[in-house]
Amino acid sequence: MFEYDFMINAFLAGGIVAVVAGSVGFFLVLRGQTFAGHALSHVGFTGATGAVLVGLSPFWGLVAFTALGGVGMGLLGEKISGRDVAIGMVLSVALGLGLLFLHFFTAFATQATALLFGNILGVGPDTLGSLALLGGLSVAVLAMIARPLLFASLNPELAEAKGVPVRALAVAFLVVVAVAVSESAEIVGVLLVFTLMVGPAASAQQITTRVGRGVAVAVLLALVDTWVGLTLAYYTDWPTSFWITALSGAIYLLTLGMRRSINRGGLSHVH
């Protein structure tokens, strides 16, 4: 399998994206903003198709539009009561533009399919370098804001009263999410971004309640999903995105079942 350069590139790209998606996704699930990740993936598709129409790289169009969408969502609504409305407005505008771009995009059906479902086996050295650069920046920014972000996520009213810049943190975090979504879309496509952004993080939060350990577990599970999925895809010739999605779902169901069994066992012991 590793005799082929494209497989080596795929494993490297998958590893980079898994680290970013697992760490960012943990905070995304913790903050209850999984809908934002889903919405940003659709916003990114609009940017990618628009970039292709004007002769630019779809990846950088994806990054630019998701970043702008993240800023817009962060500025329009930080409180839970306003969050879904803000996300819905950004998503609806982006989908409208996406519909327009798709009208002119029919000649690029292959590229459109790759954007929707991902094409990890087509990652070249240039894209690999871009993924590494953006991934490093994303993890670095997340590490810088992690402590106040955790405070603002668990107790936003108290954090604001203590002088924590809650709105600025929300914007910064959603920009980091936007970059993570863009990278994940390169692997599993915009329609399956939930696979790497939410699945491993949700599974990790079933395993442990500690933040540091939870982030580490989320990253590890994202790596397992990606690398095992690539291996299974190579030997079965089934789509990589399918295997990654199937593994992510199976691991989540397994951890959920284990958590419920432990809780039932604890209740039985108490009785």
URRAUR-V99996 format. One record per residue. N is the residue number from 1. RES is the residue in one small letter. SS is DSSP state (H for helix, E for strand, - for the rest). OMEGA is omega in whole degrees, -180 to 180 (* if undefined). D_LAST is the distance of its C-alpha to the last C-alpha in Angstrom with 2 decimals. Layout:
n=N res=RES ss=SS omega=OMEGA d_last=D_LAST
n=N res=RES ss=SS omega=OMEGA d_last=D_LAST
This chain:
n=1 res=m ss=- omega=-178 d_last=53.79
n=2 res=f ss=- omega=173 d_last=54.77
n=3 res=e ss=- omega=-177 d_last=58.44
n=4 res=y ss=- omega=-180 d_last=58.56
n=5 res=d ss=H omega=-177 d_last=58.92
n=6 res=f ss=H omega=177 d_last=57.12
n=7 res=m ss=H omega=176 d_last=53.98
n=8 res=i ss=H omega=178 d_last=54.12
n=9 res=n ss=H omega=-179 d_last=54.54
n=10 res=a ss=H omega=179 d_last=51.64
n=11 res=f ss=H omega=178 d_last=49.28
n=12 res=l ss=H omega=179 d_last=50.50
n=13 res=a ss=H omega=179 d_last=50.19
n=14 res=g ss=H omega=178 d_last=46.74
n=15 res=g ss=H omega=179 d_last=45.62
n=16 res=i ss=H omega=-177 d_last=47.04
n=17 res=v ss=H omega=-180 d_last=45.49
n=18 res=a ss=H omega=179 d_last=42.06
n=19 res=v ss=H omega=-179 d_last=41.98
n=20 res=v ss=H omega=-177 d_last=43.05
n=21 res=a ss=H omega=-180 d_last=40.89
n=22 res=g ss=H omega=-178 d_last=37.71
n=23 res=s ss=H omega=179 d_last=38.19
n=24 res=v ss=H omega=-179 d_last=39.45
n=25 res=g ss=H omega=179 d_last=36.97
n=26 res=f ss=H omega=179 d_last=34.01
n=27 res=f ss=H omega=179 d_last=35.30
n=28 res=l ss=H omega=178 d_last=36.29
n=29 res=v ss=H omega=-180 d_last=32.75
n=30 res=l ss=H omega=-179 d_last=31.39
n=31 res=r ss=- omega=-180 d_last=33.94
n=32 res=g ss=- omega=-177 d_last=33.26
n=33 res=q ss=- omega=180 d_last=36.86
n=34 res=t ss=H omega=177 d_last=36.60
n=35 res=f ss=H omega=179 d_last=38.91
n=36 res=a ss=H omega=178 d_last=41.46
n=37 res=g ss=H omega=178 d_last=41.50
n=38 res=h ss=H omega=-179 d_last=42.04
n=39 res=a ss=H omega=-178 d_last=44.77
n=40 res=l ss=H omega=178 d_last=46.53
n=41 res=s ss=H omega=177 d_last=46.86
n=42 res=h ss=H omega=175 d_last=48.81
n=43 res=v ss=H omega=180 d_last=50.83
n=44 res=g ss=H omega=178 d_last=51.66
n=45 res=f ss=H omega=177 d_last=52.92
n=46 res=t ss=H omega=179 d_last=55.33
n=47 res=g ss=H omega=-179 d_last=56.58
n=48 res=a ss=H omega=179 d_last=57.01
n=49 res=t ss=H omega=178 d_last=58.99
n=50 res=g ss=H omega=179 d_last=61.06
n=51 res=a ss=H omega=180 d_last=61.87
n=52 res=v ss=H omega=-179 d_last=63.07
n=53 res=l ss=H omega=-179 d_last=65.30
n=54 res=v ss=- omega=174 d_last=67.12
n=55 res=g ss=- omega=179 d_last=67.34
n=56 res=l ss=- omega=180 d_last=64.68
n=57 res=s ss=- omega=179 d_last=61.79
n=58 res=p ss=H omega=-179 d_last=58.83
n=59 res=f ss=H omega=-178 d_last=56.41
n=60 res=w ss=H omega=172 d_last=57.87
n=61 res=g ss=H omega=176 d_last=57.99
n=62 res=l ss=H omega=-179 d_last=54.28
n=63 res=v ss=H omega=-176 d_last=53.61
n=64 res=a ss=H omega=-177 d_last=55.90
n=65 res=f ss=H omega=179 d_last=54.53
n=66 res=t ss=H omega=177 d_last=50.86
n=67 res=a ss=H omega=178 d_last=51.62
n=68 res=l ss=H omega=178 d_last=53.48
n=69 res=g ss=H omega=177 d_last=50.69
n=70 res=g ss=H omega=177 d_last=48.16
n=71 res=v ss=H omega=-180 d_last=50.39
n=72 res=g ss=H omega=179 d_last=50.79
n=73 res=m ss=H omega=-179 d_last=47.07
n=74 res=g ss=H omega=-179 d_last=46.42
n=75 res=l ss=H omega=-175 d_last=49.24
n=76 res=l ss=H omega=-177 d_last=48.56
n=77 res=g ss=- omega=175 d_last=44.91
n=78 res=e ss=- omega=180 d_last=42.45
n=79 res=k ss=- omega=-177 d_last=40.19
n=80 res=i ss=H omega=-178 d_last=37.55
n=81 res=s ss=H omega=-178 d_last=39.32
n=82 res=g ss=H omega=-174 d_last=42.54
n=83 res=r ss=H omega=-176 d_last=41.41
n=84 res=d ss=H omega=178 d_last=41.23
n=85 res=v ss=H omega=-180 d_last=44.54
n=86 res=a ss=H omega=-180 d_last=46.26
n=87 res=i ss=H omega=180 d_last=44.98
n=88 res=g ss=H omega=180 d_last=45.93
n=89 res=m ss=H omega=179 d_last=49.42
n=90 res=v ss=H omega=-179 d_last=50.08
n=91 res=l ss=H omega=-178 d_last=48.80
n=92 res=s ss=H omega=178 d_last=50.95
n=93 res=v ss=H omega=-180 d_last=54.07
n=94 res=a ss=H omega=179 d_last=53.50
n=95 res=l ss=H omega=176 d_last=52.99
n=96 res=g ss=H omega=177 d_last=56.19
n=97 res=l ss=H omega=179 d_last=58.09
n=98 res=g ss=H omega=177 d_last=56.48
n=99 res=l ss=H omega=178 d_last=57.76
n=100 res=l ss=H omega=-179 d_last=61.22
n=101 res=f ss=H omega=178 d_last=61.18
n=102 res=l ss=H omega=178 d_last=60.01
n=103 res=h ss=H omega=180 d_last=63.02
n=104 res=f ss=H omega=-171 d_last=65.23
n=105 res=f ss=- omega=-173 d_last=63.01
n=106 res=t ss=H omega=-180 d_last=63.54
n=107 res=a ss=H omega=-177 d_last=66.03
n=108 res=f ss=H omega=-174 d_last=63.33
n=109 res=a ss=H omega=-179 d_last=60.85
n=110 res=t ss=H omega=179 d_last=59.93
n=111 res=q ss=H omega=179 d_last=59.20
n=112 res=a ss=H omega=179 d_last=57.15
n=113 res=t ss=H omega=179 d_last=55.00
n=114 res=a ss=H omega=179 d_last=54.47
n=115 res=l ss=H omega=-177 d_last=53.38
n=116 res=l ss=H omega=-172 d_last=50.92
n=117 res=f ss=H omega=177 d_last=49.32
n=118 res=g ss=- omega=179 d_last=50.26
n=119 res=n ss=- omega=-176 d_last=52.57
n=120 res=i ss=H omega=-179 d_last=51.28
n=121 res=l ss=H omega=179 d_last=53.83
n=122 res=g ss=H omega=-179 d_last=56.61
n=123 res=v ss=- omega=179 d_last=55.80
n=124 res=g ss=- omega=-179 d_last=58.98
n=125 res=p ss=H omega=-180 d_last=59.75
n=126 res=d ss=H omega=179 d_last=60.54
n=127 res=t ss=H omega=178 d_last=57.28
n=128 res=l ss=H omega=177 d_last=55.43
n=129 res=g ss=H omega=179 d_last=57.08
n=130 res=s ss=H omega=178 d_last=56.17
n=131 res=l ss=H omega=-180 d_last=52.51
n=132 res=a ss=H omega=-180 d_last=52.46
n=133 res=l ss=H omega=-179 d_last=54.19
n=134 res=l ss=H omega=179 d_last=52.03
n=135 res=g ss=H omega=178 d_last=48.84
n=136 res=g ss=H omega=179 d_last=49.77
n=137 res=l ss=H omega=-178 d_last=50.61
n=138 res=s ss=H omega=-179 d_last=47.38
n=139 res=v ss=H omega=180 d_last=45.16
n=140 res=a ss=H omega=179 d_last=47.34
n=141 res=v ss=H omega=179 d_last=47.09
n=142 res=l ss=H omega=179 d_last=43.32
n=143 res=a ss=H omega=-179 d_last=43.03
n=144 res=m ss=H omega=-175 d_last=45.23
n=145 res=i ss=H omega=-172 d_last=43.26
n=146 res=a ss=H omega=-176 d_last=39.71
n=147 res=r ss=H omega=177 d_last=38.71
n=148 res=p ss=H omega=178 d_last=40.07
n=149 res=l ss=H omega=177 d_last=38.95
n=150 res=l ss=H omega=178 d_last=35.33
n=151 res=f ss=H omega=-179 d_last=35.68
n=152 res=a ss=H omega=-179 d_last=37.33
n=153 res=s ss=H omega=-176 d_last=34.72
n=154 res=l ss=H omega=-178 d_last=31.67
n=155 res=n ss=- omega=-174 d_last=33.43
n=156 res=p ss=H omega=-179 d_last=36.84
n=157 res=e ss=H omega=179 d_last=37.71
n=158 res=l ss=H omega=179 d_last=37.27
n=159 res=a ss=H omega=179 d_last=39.03
n=160 res=e ss=H omega=178 d_last=41.95
n=161 res=a ss=H omega=180 d_last=42.16
n=162 res=k ss=- omega=178 d_last=42.36
n=163 res=g ss=- omega=177 d_last=45.29
n=164 res=v ss=- omega=-179 d_last=43.70
n=165 res=p ss=- omega=-173 d_last=45.93
n=166 res=v ss=H omega=-179 d_last=43.22
n=167 res=r ss=H omega=179 d_last=45.75
n=168 res=a ss=H omega=177 d_last=47.63
n=169 res=l ss=H omega=-180 d_last=44.47
n=170 res=a ss=H omega=179 d_last=43.54
n=171 res=v ss=H omega=-179 d_last=47.02
n=172 res=a ss=H omega=-179 d_last=47.07
n=173 res=f ss=H omega=-179 d_last=43.70
n=174 res=l ss=H omega=173 d_last=44.71
n=175 res=v ss=H omega=176 d_last=47.96
n=176 res=v ss=H omega=176 d_last=46.03
n=177 res=v ss=H omega=-180 d_last=43.89
n=178 res=a ss=H omega=179 d_last=47.18
n=179 res=v ss=H omega=178 d_last=48.53
n=180 res=a ss=H omega=177 d_last=45.37
n=181 res=v ss=H omega=180 d_last=45.57
n=182 res=s ss=H omega=180 d_last=49.23
n=183 res=e ss=H omega=179 d_last=48.56
n=184 res=s ss=H omega=-180 d_last=45.72
n=185 res=a ss=H omega=177 d_last=48.07
n=186 res=e ss=H omega=-176 d_last=50.51
n=187 res=i ss=H omega=-175 d_last=47.95
n=188 res=v ss=H omega=180 d_last=46.07
n=189 res=g ss=- omega=-176 d_last=48.20
n=190 res=v ss=H omega=-178 d_last=47.57
n=191 res=l ss=H omega=-175 d_last=45.68
n=192 res=l ss=H omega=-179 d_last=43.02
n=193 res=v ss=H omega=178 d_last=42.59
n=194 res=f ss=H omega=-177 d_last=38.90
n=195 res=t ss=H omega=-176 d_last=38.52
n=196 res=l ss=H omega=-177 d_last=39.17
n=197 res=m ss=H omega=-173 d_last=38.53
n=198 res=v ss=H omega=-175 d_last=35.10
n=199 res=g ss=H omega=-180 d_last=33.58
n=200 res=p ss=H omega=180 d_last=33.31
n=201 res=a ss=H omega=179 d_last=32.25
n=202 res=a ss=H omega=178 d_last=29.47
n=203 res=s ss=H omega=-179 d_last=28.26
n=204 res=a ss=H omega=-179 d_last=28.50
n=205 res=q ss=H omega=170 d_last=26.33
n=206 res=q ss=H omega=-175 d_last=23.56
n=207 res=i ss=H omega=-176 d_last=23.98
n=208 res=t ss=- omega=178 d_last=24.35
n=209 res=t ss=- omega=179 d_last=24.39
n=210 res=r ss=- omega=-173 d_last=27.31
n=211 res=v ss=H omega=-179 d_last=30.64
n=212 res=g ss=H omega=179 d_last=32.93
n=213 res=r ss=H omega=180 d_last=30.79
n=214 res=g ss=H omega=178 d_last=30.13
n=215 res=v ss=H omega=180 d_last=33.89
n=216 res=a ss=H omega=179 d_last=34.57
n=217 res=v ss=H omega=179 d_last=32.08
n=218 res=a ss=H omega=178 d_last=33.55
n=219 res=v ss=H omega=180 d_last=37.03
n=220 res=l ss=H omega=180 d_last=36.15
n=221 res=l ss=H omega=177 d_last=34.66
n=222 res=a ss=H omega=177 d_last=37.74
n=223 res=l ss=H omega=178 d_last=39.97
n=224 res=v ss=H omega=179 d_last=38.22
n=225 res=d ss=H omega=-173 d_last=38.56
n=226 res=t ss=H omega=-175 d_last=42.21
n=227 res=w ss=H omega=176 d_last=43.50
n=228 res=v ss=H omega=177 d_last=41.75
n=229 res=g ss=H omega=177 d_last=42.79
n=230 res=l ss=H omega=-180 d_last=46.36
n=231 res=t ss=H omega=179 d_last=46.38
n=232 res=l ss=H omega=179 d_last=45.13
n=233 res=a ss=H omega=-179 d_last=47.67
n=234 res=y ss=H omega=-175 d_last=50.46
n=235 res=y ss=H omega=180 d_last=49.80
n=236 res=t ss=H omega=-175 d_last=49.03
n=237 res=d ss=- omega=173 d_last=51.41
n=238 res=w ss=- omega=-177 d_last=48.75
n=239 res=p ss=- omega=179 d_last=48.50
n=240 res=t ss=H omega=-179 d_last=46.86
n=241 res=s ss=H omega=178 d_last=45.18
n=242 res=f ss=H omega=-177 d_last=43.50
n=243 res=w ss=H omega=179 d_last=42.03
n=244 res=i ss=H omega=179 d_last=40.85
n=245 res=t ss=H omega=-179 d_last=39.22
n=246 res=a ss=H omega=179 d_last=37.60
n=247 res=l ss=H omega=180 d_last=36.21
n=248 res=s ss=H omega=180 d_last=34.88
n=249 res=g ss=H omega=-179 d_last=33.10
n=250 res=a ss=H omega=180 d_last=31.73
n=251 res=i ss=H omega=179 d_last=30.36
n=252 res=y ss=H omega=179 d_last=28.71
n=253 res=l ss=H omega=179 d_last=27.00
n=254 res=l ss=H omega=-180 d_last=25.92
n=255 res=t ss=H omega=177 d_last=24.44
n=256 res=l ss=H omega=178 d_last=22.77
n=257 res=g ss=H omega=178 d_last=21.16
n=258 res=m ss=H omega=-179 d_last=20.08
n=259 res=r ss=H omega=-180 d_last=18.58
n=260 res=r ss=H omega=178 d_last=16.56
n=261 res=s ss=H omega=179 d_last=15.38
n=262 res=i ss=H omega=179 d_last=14.34
n=263 res=n ss=H omega=178 d_last=12.50
n=264 res=r ss=H omega=179 d_last=10.63
n=265 res=g ss=H omega=178 d_last=9.99
n=266 res=g ss=H omega=179 d_last=8.78
n=267 res=l ss=H omega=180 d_last=6.29
n=268 res=s ss=H omega=-180 d_last=5.17
n=269 res=h ss=H omega=179 d_last=5.48
n=270 res=v ss=H omega=-180 d_last=3.81
n=271 res=h ss=- omega=* d_last=0.00
